[in-house]
Amino acid sequence: MSNAVIAATGLFTPEQSVSNAELVDSYNAWADGWNARHAAQIEAGELEAKAHSSPEFIEKASGIKSRFVLDKAGIIDPERMAPNLAERSNDEISILAEMAVKAARQAIEAWGKPVSEIGAVLCAASNMQRAYPAMAIEVQQALGIEGFAFDMNVACSSATFGIKTATDFIAGGSVKAVLMVNPEVCSAHLNFTDRDSHFIFGDVATAVIVESSETAGPGGWDVLGTRLKTTFSNNIRNNFGFLNRNARDTAHLDTPAADDSVQNDKLFIQQGRKVFRDVVPMVSDMIVDHAGELGLDPHALKRLWLHQANINMNTMIGKKVLGREPSADENVIILDDYANTSSAGSIIAFHLHNDGFEAGDTGLICSFGAGYSAGTVFVRKRA
């Protein structure tokens, strides 16, 4: 059986960024308009007025200061409150595939080998823009890669599940190298009229090349072990799917689909306090237990590249795993600039902040989120 190596990574960051202040101005303008339109019901006690948000509230609740997005204008337009992303023809590359290809090309350039050595492409992300053909196959075609490709979705844990899948393919001898991409247009499934969550997500794409140690050159990261865990919960949910239209009553038959309002549960919804209470101990215990199984001292890990969901969750998990208050260098935080980018968050952290390691130093890539789901990938710097 071949051991797996993380040989290279890539990152695509959109050019546009939205600050907390800009997002708050947009939300507050929308809230004022909503309150004005429903003034009579509010006065009668039938509806509750929409409260204003503030940059201070957002940063305290999440640690987020800004987020990169594909379309800023649509998001901060109080009359729209959603990114404006035009539908493309079937002859054009899809939005998610285009993002993934840009990240993948960066990873391939850093890898320094021809794509002919890649035997599989995995597209692991929280939302695919269509059911089929698979986004991964489109990425495969755009990059001129042979072999096979498929999509996988485990929400925010998709990247670590993808790395685990890639290492298993390599261990089994199916391929010598796997390209795993994580294109995330999280702004498209976010309800920008929800004060408690309108600030959470950003857009980005990451890529990881996982290679057999038999063919890997110097450098990179040995994958010491991978572990996955899932347990069902409704506390993070998105009910959008192809069956939604079949639930319409006959009164909707004369109404164009484009005019139908989007119900809130067809976008991202969560019960944040319950998620925090459930996920922090689940992930902390999983990391410590997995480290022990591998003969690693979790307190000696040089760096944690955790899922970038919430500064308070990451701080708490870091304390539990390292047994002390982690330094900024030990517990990497990038969500202040990128916000929550679902599956891509831990990979962004790893891609941007894996410097300063000597051969033999160990670290942890970890993701967690809807499902609930969690994945741990312990790595060791190679000579």
N, C-alpha and C positions, 0 to 999 in steps of 0.2 A: 504494500500500500504506500502511495506517495503522500508526503506531507505537503501542506499548502502554504503558500507565501503570498502576502499582500504585496504585489510588486510595484503598483503605481496607482495614483488617484488623480481625479480631475474635477474641476468645479466650473460651472457656468453661473454667473451672477447677472441678473437683469440690470440694465443701465439706470432704470428709474427707482427712486426710493421715496417712501412716505414717512415723514416724521410723526411722532405722537401729536405734536401741536396741529399739524395739518389734518390728521385723522380726526382729532377732537373737534376742530372747527367745522368739519364736514358733518360729523355726527350731531353736534349741537344744533346746527342749522336744520338738519333733518328733523330732530326732536322738536324744535320750535314749530316747524311747519306741521308736524303731526299733532302737536298739542292744539294748534290753532284750528285745524280741521275738525278736531274732536272736542272742541271747547264745551259744547253743550253736554256731551256725555260725561266729561270730566267734572263739570259743575254739578251734575246730577249724581255723581258718585258711581256711575256705571263703568267708568274706565279710570285708570290711574295715569296721571300725567307722566310723560317720559322725563326722567331726570337727566341733567347734563353730565357729561364725562369731563375728565381733566387729564393733562399729561402726567401730573403727579400721581393720580389714582392708577393709571396704567403702569407706570414704572414701579410703584410700590407693590402692585398686585403680581407683576410678572417679571420685572427686570428688563422689559423691552423698551427701547428708545426709538427705534425705527425699523422699517422692513423694506426689502427690495420687492418690487412687483413688476409684472409685465405691462400693466396699464394703470398709470396713476390717475389720469383724468377721470375715468369712469368711476373709480373708487371714491374720490373726494368730491364728486358731483352730488349734492344733496338730492337732486332729482333722479339719480340713477342708483348710486350706492352699490356698484358692482363693476368689475373690470369690463371693458369693451373689447372683446376678442372676436374678431370677425371669423365666421366659419370659412374654412378653406375647401377648395375642390378636392376631389379624390386624386387628382393629378399632382397636387402639391404635397409637400411633406407636412405631416401633422405637427401641431404646436409642441406636444410633449416629445415627439420624436426629434424635432429640431433642437430642443433644449438638450435632450439626452446626447445627441450626436456631438454638440459643442463640448460638453463635459467629457465625453468619451475620447474625442480627438486630443484633448489636453492630456488625458491619462495615457493614451497610446504614444504620444510624443515623448512623455516622460519615461515610458517603458522602454522605448527605443527598439522595438521589434516589429516585424511585419504583422498585419492583421491575419495573415494566413495561419499564424500559430494559435489563434483564438478558435476554440471549438464550439463555444456556446455563448449566447447572449441572454441575460436575464434582465427584464425590466421590472423592478420591484418598487412599487409606489403606492400611495394611499388612494389615488383616484386615477383610473384610466379614462381617456376621453371617449372611448368607444369600446364596445364589447369585442369586436373582431373586425379585421385581422389584428393579431396581437401587435401592440406597440413595439415589443421586442423584435418581432420579425421585420418591421419597418426600419428600425434602427440597424438591424443586421444587414439589410439590403443597402441602406444608405452608406454604410461603412465598407461594403464589399467583403463581408465575413461569411464563410461557409459554415457548415454544421447545422445547429438547431438553435431555436430561440423560443422563449415563452414569457408570459407575464405572470406576476405573482403579487398579491395584495394582502398584507398583514398590517395595514394602516401604518402607524408611526414606527413599527418594528420591522418594516419590510426590508430595510437594508441589511440588518443583522441576520434576518432569515435568509436573505439572498446570499450573504457571505457563507453561511452554514451550508446552503444548498451547493454553492460552488465548491467548497472544500470537500463535500461528499462526492461530487462528480470526479474531482481530482483523485481522491482516495480510492475510488472504485475503478479508476483507469479509463473512464469514459472520454475524458479530454485532458489536455495538458494545460490549458489556460481558459479562463472564463472572464467575460466582460459583464459586469453588473452595473446597471444604471438606475438612477433614482430621480426622474423628472417630477417635480412637484409644483403645480399651479394651485397652491392652497388658497389663494385669494378668490378663486372661482367657487369654492364651496363654503365660503365664510359669509355669515349674515352680518353685514355692516350696519344693520339697524339694531343689533343686540349690544347694549352697553357693556354687558359682562364678557363678551367675547370678540367684539369687532376689531380688537387690536392684536389678536393672537398670532395670525399667520402671515407668512411671506412666501415668495416664489423663488425657486432655485432649481438647479439640477446638479447631481454629483455622479461620479463614475469610479468604479474600483476594478482593477485587474487582479484576479486571483490566479496564481500560477503554481505549477508543480515545482517542488524543491529540486527535482531532477533536472529541470531545464532553466531554473532561475539563475540569474547572474548575481553578482555581489549586491549587497544592500537589500532594502526591503524589510519585511517583517514576517517572521515565522508565526503561523497561527498555532498557538499552543493548545487551544481547545475552544469549542463552541457549544453553547447550550441554549435551548429554546423552551419557552413556557407560555401556555395560554390558559386562561380561565374566563368563562363567559360573564360579561357585564354589559348592561344597557347604559352605563353612566357616561359613555362617550359613544355617540351614534350618528349615523347619517342614513336616512331612509330612501334616498334617491335611487331609483332603479327602473329597469325596463317594464316592470309590472305596474308602475304607478298609473299609467294611462288607462289601464284596465279597471281601475277602481272608480273612474268617473261615472256619474249617473248620466242618463240620456239627455239631461238638460244641457250638457256640455257639447253635444254633437254639433251644434251650429256655431260654436265658439272656436275660432282658430287657436291652435295650441300655443302660438306665440303670445296670445293675450291672456292665457291662464296665469294667475298669480302663483308664485312659488311658495308653498307652505314651509313654515319654519323647520319642520322636521325633515325636509328634503335637503337641508343644508346641515352644516356642523352644529351639533348641540352637545352640551356636556353639563354634568353636575360636578363642578370643579372641586368643591370641598370633599365630596365622596371619593373622587378620583385620587386626590392627594392622600386621603386617609388610607385608601386601599393599596395604592401602587407603591408608595415609598417603602413600606416594610417588605412588600413582596419582592421588589427589585433589590433592595439592600441585602435581604437574606439570600436571594438567589446568587448574587455576586460573591458573597462571602463563602457560601457553600461550594460554588463552582471553583473558586480559588483553592479551597482546601482539597478538593478532589484532584486538582492538578498539582498539588504540592507547593502552591504559591502562598506567600504571606500577603494578604490584602493590604496590610499596613505599609508594605514595602513597594507597592505599585508607584511608579514614577509619575504616571499621569492617567487621568480619567477623561475619556471623551464620551460624555453622556449625551443622550437625547436632549435636545434643547427645547424643552416645553415651558419651563417655569423656573426662575432663579431660586425660588424657595425650595422646590422639589430637589433640584440639583445640589443645593447646599446641604440639605438634610441627608441625601444619599451619600454625598461625599464624606460627611462627618461619620456616618455609620460604617462606611467601608474602610476609610483610612484610620479611624479611631481617634481623630483629632480634627481641628478646624483646618480644612485644606487651604493651601495658598492658591492664588490665581493661576500659577503655573501648574499646579497639581490637578485642579478641577477646572477644565477649560470652559469658558463661557463665551459664546458668540451670538447668543440670542439678543443681546442689546442692539446689535446692528442688523441681524438677519431675521429676528423674531423666531417663532416656531415654524420650521420648514418640514415638519412631519418626518418621513423616513430619512431625509437628507441631513438632518441636524447633526447627528453624531459624526457623520462622514465629513461635513464641513469642518467641524472642530478638529478632527484628525488630520485632514488635508492641510489646514492652515497652521496647525500648532503641533507638529511632530518633530520639531528641531530639538537639539540639545541632548539627544539620546546616544549613549555609548552601546557598543555591541553587548548584548546580554541584558540590557535594561528592559523592564516589562511595563506594559500598560494595558488598558481595558477600553474597548469600544463597546458601548451598551446602549440599547434602545428599549423604549417601553411606551405603551399607549393603548389605543382602543383594542378591544377584544375581551378582557385585557390580554395584552401580549407583551412579551419581553424576550430579549436576546442578548447574550453575552459572548464577546469574542476577545479572548486574551491573546496578546501579541508580544513578541520579543524581538528587539532590534537585532538584525543580522549584521555580520561583519562585511 
